[in-house]
Amino acid sequence: MAEPFPLSPSLWAATAPPSAATPPLGEPTRADVCVIGGGYCGLSAALHLAEQGTDTVLLEAREPGWGASGRNGGQVIPGLKYDPADLKAKVGDERGRALVDFAGRTADTVFDLIDRHSMDVPHVRAGWIQGAHTETGLSEVARRAEQWAAWGAETELLDRNAVARKLGTDSYLGGWVDKRGGAIQPLAFARGLVRAAQAAGARIHGETKVTRLEPRGTRWHVETDRGVAVDAGRVLLATNGYTGDLVPGLRRTVIAVNSFQVATEPLTDNLRKTILPEGHVSSDTRKLLLYFRFDHQGRLLMGGRGPFREPTGPDDWAHLERVLGKLFPQIKDTPIAYRWCGRVAVTRDFMPHLHEPAPGLLVDIGCMGRGIGLQTTMGRALARYLTSGQATDLPLPILPIRPIPFHGLNRAYVSAFIAWYRMTDGGVK
């Protein structure tokens, strides 16, 4: 996968604490579990496996956190794309209750890990606001708030005036607050997971691309581009939006869409008080949602979908800069300091998928834009499953790998849908 157009480092790369040493794999080795992929799921799994006493090696093709885990918007939002009633309808009442409980606690996992391991991760937990831009959106947020409140979440419905006060823009008709949500410096969190996993005994190797997986008896031979291999009892593949062809058909089960973001220079204190004054993070009800927040140094971030292809220049972020000025005209003269993007793996049913294509080979894929909490918590669940073998430790059933039909045409489909949604979502008022 080509690296994004190098206009500047991402905001997160520019402001994260230094990474721990993760040298390339230098010699053949054995492990109980080999984790492939150094994002949130892989790093969380490595940490929790090591804490259980499982000898674990993690291999990452670049630096851990290089992919979407280090380039997302940093919003920690619990739940999945579906509300509790929908989740129960999808997987049945009993499993649905367990899944709702799992999804509802994903933000807790992130903030608990930061605290437990004293990670150097700037973070805030003031809640997430979802603004509704249409009457249909108002009904959606009312239903969502009611359902999650019934599961014990602290929620609040907002009318038009209340949402304007809390967001600093009058572009929304109303909304709701989920007080479980918050924000982190996402690359700092990935690096914090690296340090915690290493302290627990996991061996983590960056710049080590896995080129081939081969079963050998009851174990797995994991070949790398370094000319050395790992002999592992079990393998966890967690590469999400940067998935290749190690497992036949897997890459074609997701669409790896680009999430684009911009960040301003730090705002003055007076301007800062007019936007998200209580420290919330926010995204809205559009199909092509907009999401925005402040970082820990007072920069205002705006994110959303961009071209499917890798960016070629600053014009690929121009739509976000226009939206930023319309939502918050008070900052129209504030320069944009950072532009970056990362791949988000989206499945056909907008749910995370678990696969076990062969004994001892476990796959996790699909984050749908809520990957920080979801994939960190998924990594913990997969670590339990890899040591226990009990399906009850998994939040979701194991599914067969089913590639999306006509996957090669999906870039054109996605581009067409993005254009259609931009027309039907309605402009920012």
C-alpha positions in Angstrom: 0.0 0.0 0.0 1.5 3.3 -1.0 2.1 5.8 1.8 0.0 9.0 1.8 1.2 12.1 0.0 4.0 13.5 2.2 2.7 17.0 2.8 3.8 16.8 6.4 3.9 14.2 9.1 0.5 13.6 10.7 -0.4 15.6 13.7 0.0 12.5 15.8 3.4 11.6 14.5 4.5 15.2 15.3 3.2 15.2 18.9 3.5 11.6 20.1 6.2 10.6 22.7 9.1 8.6 21.2 8.5 5.0 20.3 10.1 2.1 22.1 12.7 0.1 20.2 11.1 -2.6 18.1 14.0 -4.0 16.0 13.4 -6.2 13.0 13.4 -9.9 13.6 17.0 -10.9 13.3 17.1 -14.7 13.8 14.7 -17.7 13.6 12.6 -18.1 16.7 9.8 -20.1 18.3 6.7 -18.8 20.1 3.4 -20.0 21.5 1.6 -17.3 19.5 2.8 -15.2 16.6 0.7 -12.0 16.1 0.8 -10.4 12.7 0.0 -6.7 12.7 1.0 -4.0 15.1 -2.3 -2.0 15.4 -4.6 -1.8 18.4 -5.9 -5.4 18.1 -2.5 -7.0 17.6 -0.8 -5.0 20.3 -3.6 -5.5 22.8 -3.6 -9.2 22.1 0.2 -9.4 22.6 -0.1 -7.5 25.9 -2.9 -9.7 27.2 -1.3 -12.9 26.0 2.0 -12.0 27.6 0.2 -11.1 30.9 -1.3 -14.7 30.8 2.2 -16.1 30.5 2.0 -17.0 26.8 5.2 -16.7 24.9 4.3 -14.1 22.2 6.0 -12.6 19.2 4.5 -9.7 17.2 5.6 -8.9 13.7 4.7 -5.6 12.0 5.6 -4.6 8.4 6.3 -1.0 9.4 6.6 0.7 12.8 3.8 -0.5 15.3 1.0 2.0 15.0 2.0 3.1 11.5 -1.4 2.2 9.9 -4.8 3.5 10.9 -4.0 3.0 14.6 -1.6 5.9 14.4 -3.5 8.0 11.9 -7.2 8.0 13.0 -9.1 10.8 14.6 -8.5 9.7 18.2 -12.1 9.6 19.2 -12.9 6.8 21.6 -16.6 5.9 21.0 -18.2 2.8 22.6 -20.6 0.6 20.8 -20.8 -0.5 17.2 -22.6 0.9 14.1 -25.7 -0.8 15.3 -27.9 -0.1 18.3 -28.5 -2.8 21.0 -31.8 -3.9 19.6 -30.3 -4.3 16.1 -27.3 -6.3 17.5 -29.6 -8.7 19.3 -31.7 -9.2 16.1 -28.5 -10.0 14.2 -27.0 -12.6 16.5 -29.9 -13.7 18.7 -31.0 -12.7 22.1 -28.4 -14.6 24.3 -25.3 -13.8 22.2 -26.7 -10.4 21.5 -26.8 -9.5 25.1 -23.1 -10.5 25.5 -22.2 -8.6 22.3 -24.0 -5.4 23.5 -22.2 -5.7 26.9 -18.9 -6.1 25.0 -19.5 -3.2 22.7 -20.7 -0.9 25.5 -17.5 -1.4 27.5 -15.0 -0.8 24.7 -14.2 2.8 25.7 -13.6 1.6 29.3 -10.9 -0.8 28.1 -8.9 2.0 26.5 -9.0 4.4 29.5 -8.4 1.6 32.0 -5.3 0.4 30.1 -3.9 4.0 30.0 -4.4 4.3 33.8 -3.2 0.8 34.7 0.0 1.1 32.8 0.6 4.8 33.4 0.9 5.4 29.7 2.2 8.7 28.4 -1.0 9.3 26.4 -2.8 12.7 26.4 -6.5 11.9 26.9 -9.9 13.3 28.0 -13.2 11.6 28.8 -15.8 14.3 28.6 -18.2 12.4 26.4 -19.2 12.1 22.7 -21.9 14.1 21.0 -23.6 12.9 17.9 -25.3 15.8 16.1 -28.3 15.3 13.9 -28.4 17.3 10.7 -31.9 16.1 9.6 -35.3 15.2 11.1 -34.5 11.6 10.3 -31.2 12.0 12.2 -33.1 13.4 15.2 -35.2 10.2 15.4 -32.1 8.1 15.0 -30.2 9.8 17.9 -33.3 9.7 20.2 -33.7 6.0 19.6 -29.9 5.4 20.2 -29.9 7.4 23.4 -32.9 5.6 24.7 -31.6 2.1 23.9 -28.1 2.7 25.5 -29.7 4.3 28.5 -31.7 1.2 29.0 -28.3 -0.7 29.1 -27.0 1.6 31.9 -25.1 4.1 29.8 -25.2 7.7 31.0 -26.8 9.6 28.1 -28.5 13.0 27.4 -30.7 14.2 24.6 -29.9 17.7 23.3 -32.3 20.1 21.6 -31.1 22.5 19.0 -30.0 25.2 21.4 -28.2 22.8 23.7 -26.3 21.1 20.9 -25.3 24.5 19.5 -23.9 25.5 23.0 -22.0 22.3 23.4 -20.6 22.2 19.8 -20.2 25.9 19.0 -22.1 25.7 15.8 -25.8 26.0 14.9 -25.6 23.5 12.0 -27.4 20.7 13.9 -31.1 20.2 14.8 -30.3 18.4 18.0 -28.3 15.4 19.2 -27.3 13.2 22.1 -24.4 12.9 24.5 -22.8 9.5 25.3 -20.8 10.3 28.4 -18.7 7.1 28.0 -16.8 8.6 25.1 -13.7 10.6 24.9 -10.4 11.2 23.0 -6.8 10.1 23.1 -3.6 10.8 21.2 -3.9 7.7 19.1 -0.3 7.1 18.1 0.8 7.7 21.7 -1.7 5.0 22.8 -0.3 2.5 20.2 3.2 3.2 21.5 1.9 2.9 25.1 0.6 -0.6 24.2 4.0 -1.5 22.7 5.8 -0.6 26.0 3.2 -2.3 28.1 3.4 -5.5 26.0 7.2 -5.5 26.1 7.2 -5.0 29.9 4.9 -8.1 30.1 7.3 -10.1 28.1 6.1 -9.9 24.5 8.7 -9.7 21.8 7.7 -7.0 19.2 9.5 -6.6 15.9 8.9 -3.7 13.5 10.0 -3.4 9.9 9.4 -7.2 9.5 6.9 -8.1 6.8 5.3 -11.5 6.8 5.5 -13.0 3.3 4.1 -16.5 3.8 2.1 -18.6 6.2 2.5 -22.4 6.1 1.1 -25.1 8.4 3.7 -27.6 9.5 2.2 -30.4 11.4 0.4 -28.8 14.4 2.4 -25.6 14.2 2.8 -22.7 11.8 5.8 -21.5 9.8 5.7 -17.7 9.5 8.1 -16.5 6.8 9.3 -12.9 6.7 11.1 -10.6 4.3 14.1 -10.6 6.7 15.0 -14.1 5.6 14.1 -15.6 9.0 10.9 -17.2 10.3 8.9 -17.8 13.4 7.8 -21.3 14.4 4.5 -20.7 16.2 1.9 -22.8 17.8 -0.9 -20.4 16.8 -1.1 -17.3 14.6 -3.3 -14.2 15.0 -3.6 -12.1 11.9 -4.8 -8.6 12.6 -3.9 -6.3 9.7 -7.3 -4.7 9.0 -7.2 -1.9 6.4 -3.7 -3.0 5.3 -4.5 -6.6 4.8 -2.7 -8.4 1.9 -2.9 -11.9 0.5 -1.4 -14.1 3.3 -4.8 -15.7 3.7 -6.6 -16.4 0.4 -9.7 -14.3 -0.2 -9.3 -12.3 3.1 -8.4 -9.0 1.5 -11.5 -9.1 -0.6 -13.8 -9.3 2.4 -13.3 -5.6 3.2 -13.2 -2.3 1.4 -10.3 -0.3 2.8 -11.6 3.3 2.5 -9.5 6.4 3.3 -10.3 8.6 6.3 -9.0 12.1 5.7 -8.2 14.6 8.4 -7.0 18.2 8.8 -5.9 20.1 11.9 -5.5 23.8 12.5 -2.8 25.7 14.3 -3.5 25.9 18.0 -6.4 28.3 18.6 -6.3 31.3 20.9 -8.0 30.8 24.3 -10.8 33.1 23.3 -11.6 31.1 20.2 -11.1 27.8 22.0 -13.9 28.8 24.4 -16.4 29.1 21.5 -16.0 25.5 20.1 -16.6 22.3 22.1 -16.2 24.3 25.3 -16.8 21.3 27.6 -14.2 19.1 26.0 -16.5 16.8 24.1 -15.7 15.0 20.8 -18.2 14.8 18.1 -19.4 13.1 14.9 -22.7 13.4 13.1 -25.5 11.3 11.5 -24.4 11.8 7.9 -23.7 8.7 5.7 -20.4 10.4 5.1 -20.0 11.5 8.6 -18.0 14.5 9.8 -16.0 14.2 13.0 -14.2 16.9 15.0 -12.4 17.5 18.3 -9.6 19.4 19.8 -6.2 17.8 20.4 -4.3 18.2 23.7 -2.5 21.4 22.4 -5.6 23.3 21.3 -5.7 22.4 17.6 -9.1 21.8 16.0 -9.4 18.6 14.0 -11.9 17.8 11.2 -12.2 14.4 9.6 -14.3 12.7 7.0 -14.2 10.6 3.8 -11.9 11.6 0.9 -10.9 10.0 -2.4 -10.6 6.2 -2.4 -7.1 6.5 -4.0 -4.1 7.7 -2.1 -3.9 11.5 -2.0 -1.9 13.4 -4.6 -1.9 16.9 -3.1 -3.5 19.4 -0.8 -6.6 19.7 -2.9 -7.7 16.2 -1.7 -8.3 17.8 1.8 -10.0 20.9 0.4 -13.6 19.6 1.1 -12.7 19.3 4.8 -11.2 22.7 5.0 -14.4 24.2 3.5 -16.6 22.3 5.9 -14.5 23.5 8.8 -15.0 27.1 7.8 -18.7 26.7 7.4 -19.3 24.9 10.7 -17.0 27.3 12.6 -16.8 30.6 10.8 -15.1 32.2 13.8 -11.8 30.3 12.8 -12.0 31.0 9.0 -8.6 32.7 9.1 -6.8 30.1 11.1 -4.1 28.2 9.1 -4.3 24.5 8.5 -1.2 23.0 10.0 -1.6 19.2 9.3 -3.2 17.1 6.6 -3.1 13.3 6.7 -5.2 10.1 6.1 -5.3 6.4 6.9 -7.2 3.3 5.8 -10.3 2.0 7.6 -11.4 -1.6 6.9 -15.2 -1.8 6.3 -17.0 -5.1 5.9 -20.1 -5.6 3.9 -22.4 -5.8 7.0 -20.5 -3.1 8.9 -19.6 -5.6 11.6 -16.1 -6.9 12.8 -15.5 -10.4 11.4 -13.6 -13.3 13.0 -12.3 -16.2 10.9 -10.5 -19.4 11.6 -9.6 -20.7 8.2 -7.3 -23.4 9.5 -6.6 -24.9 13.0 -4.4 -22.5 14.9 -4.9 -19.6 12.5 -7.2 -16.8 13.8 -8.2 -13.7 11.9 -9.7 -10.4 13.1 -10.8 -7.8 10.5 -13.1 -4.8 10.2 -13.1 -1.7 12.4 -15.8 0.6 10.8 -14.4 3.8 12.2 -14.7 2.8 15.9 -11.5 0.9 16.0 -9.8 2.3 19.1 -12.1 0.9 21.6 -13.4 -2.0 19.5 -10.0 -3.4 18.4 -8.3 -2.9 21.7 -11.1 -4.8 23.5 -11.2 -7.4 20.7 -7.5 -8.0 21.2 -8.1 -8.8 24.8 -10.9 -11.2 23.9 -8.8 -13.0 21.2 -6.0 -13.4 23.7 -8.4 -15.3 26.0 -9.7 -17.4 23.2 -6.2 -18.3 22.0 -5.3 -19.6 25.4 -8.6 -21.2 26.4 -10.0 -22.4 23.0 -13.5 -21.6 24.4 -15.8 -20.0 21.9 -17.6 -18.3 24.8 -14.6 -16.0 25.1 -15.4 -14.5 21.7 -17.8 -11.6 21.4 -18.8 -12.8 17.9 -19.1 -16.2 16.1 -16.4 -17.4 13.8 -17.4 -17.0 10.2 -16.3 -18.5 6.9 -14.3 -16.1 4.7 -16.7 -14.8 2.1 -15.1 -12.3 -0.4 -17.3 -9.4 -1.5 -18.6 -10.2 -5.0 -16.9 -8.3 -7.8 -14.5 -6.9 -5.3 -12.3 -5.5 -8.1 -15.1 -3.1 -9.1 -15.6 -1.8 -5.6 -13.3 1.2 -5.9 -15.6 2.5 -8.6 -18.7 1.6 -6.5 -17.2 3.4 -3.4 -16.3 6.5 -5.4 -19.9 6.6 -6.8 -21.5 6.1 -3.4 -19.3 8.9 -1.9 -20.4 11.2 -4.6 -24.1 10.2 -4.1 -23.9 10.5 -0.3 -22.4 14.0 -0.7 -25.4 15.1 -2.7 -28.0 13.4 -0.4 -26.4 14.1 3.0 -27.1 17.8 2.7 -24.6 20.6 3.0 -23.4 22.2 6.2 -25.6 25.1 7.1 
